[in-house]
Amino acid sequence: MKIVSFRICPFVQRVIGALEVKQVSYEVEYISLTDKPDWFLKASPHGQVPILIEPAGVLFESGPISEYVDEAYGDFRLHPEDPFLKAQHRAWIELAANNYLVQCRTQRSMDEKSLEDNLAILSTAFDKIQVALGDGPYFSGRELSMVDTAWFVLLHRAYLIEQCTAFDFLLKFPKVKRWQQALLEVEALRRSAPQRFVEEFANFYLHEHTYLGQLMRVHRGQCGVSSDASCDADTLAACCR
Ligand SMILES: N[C@@H](CCC(=O)N[C@@H](CS)C(=O)NCC(=O)O)C(=O)O
């Protein structure tokens, strides 16, 4: 099985998270979204990543791809068997996926006002899921589900922002914060982000023109890391933890 990917795409990350948790082996091919290859344009109906390529053909849309991975592979299911519970899980998953681009916009905000406006929209999702969270550690208790793999994308990126800038999207959501911490402990979920993800993420969202990029520079000044140091794993360990 092959996933066609763009390195910092949240929709790809949700699919890779499901593959990793299910311990399915897969290949990844990265493409440029500004110069899409012809074979990709033929294969992907919307011209978007992710697509999944199997001998049987091509699947598109990260939601159906994740469900296929869950049903077709592995000896356990991320989705509950019970139809009512499964429908509930799908609804919470949709809330996460509907907010991936909201979070991207929040992270790319150019000034404090637009950060606050975008974060207010994103926060309504955190507010809703917080009410649905039980005693944890994961969404439905001790077993990971697809709600966890879908929400991990938002929570992992909020974690990176907090580490780099000291700005916490989850400040007002203590239960979501606990869930974030529990999911960050799951190695399979951490593998949903490719190598050098932090640097690429920071280059895109924390450059000098974004408000969060400016916060990162202030934060680094406070902890003695040069403002042009790259936001890599070592810098995070030295500065931001
Ligand atoms: N609804 C799609 C959204 C996928 C999506 O927006 N992918 C972005 C990258 S994160 C993309 O391929 N953008 C290129 C384009 O739209 O031309 C899914 O869930 O898979």
The ligand as a Tripos MOL2 file, in Angstrom:
@<TRIPOS>MOLECULE
LIG
   20    19     1     0     0
SMALL
NO_CHARGES

@<TRIPOS>ATOM
      1 N1        -11.0640   16.5250    2.2860 N.3       1 LIG1
      2 C1         -9.7090   16.1630    1.9500 C.3       1 LIG1
      3 C2         -8.8080   17.3590    2.1950 C.3       1 LIG1
      4 C3         -7.3770   17.0950    1.7360 C.3       1 LIG1
      5 C4         -6.5820   18.3880    1.5810 C.2       1 LIG1
      6 O1         -7.1080   19.5060    1.7640 O.2       1 LIG1
      7 N2         -5.3130   18.2220    1.2150 N.am      1 LIG1
      8 C5         -4.5110   19.3880    0.9010 C.3       1 LIG1
      9 C6         -3.1340   19.3020    1.6030 C.3       1 LIG1
     10 S1         -3.3050   19.3760    3.3650 S.3       1 LIG1
     11 C7         -4.2060   19.3940   -0.5820 C.2       1 LIG1
     12 O2         -3.9640   18.3610   -1.1840 O.2       1 LIG1
     13 N3         -4.1970   20.5910   -1.1780 N.am      1 LIG1
     14 C8         -3.8490   20.7710   -2.5560 C.3       1 LIG1
     15 C9         -4.9670   21.3430   -3.3710 C.2       1 LIG1
     16 O3         -6.1070   21.4560   -2.8440 O.co2     1 LIG1
     17 O4         -4.7260   21.6880   -4.5200 O.co2     1 LIG1
     18 C10        -9.2880   14.9350    2.7900 C.2       1 LIG1
     19 O5         -9.8390   14.7480    3.8850 O.co2     1 LIG1
     20 O6         -8.4520   14.1480    2.3350 O.co2     1 LIG1
@<TRIPOS>BOND
     1     1     2 1
     2     2     3 1
     3     2    18 1
     4     3     4 1
     5     4     5 1
     6     5     6 2
     7     5     7 1
     8     7     8 1
     9     8     9 1
    10     8    11 1
    11     9    10 1
    12    11    12 2
    13    11    13 1
    14    13    14 1
    15    14    15 1
    16    15    16 2
    17    15    17 1
    18    18    19 2
    19    18    20 1
@<TRIPOS>SUBSTRUCTURE
     1 LIG1         1 GROUP 0 **** ****
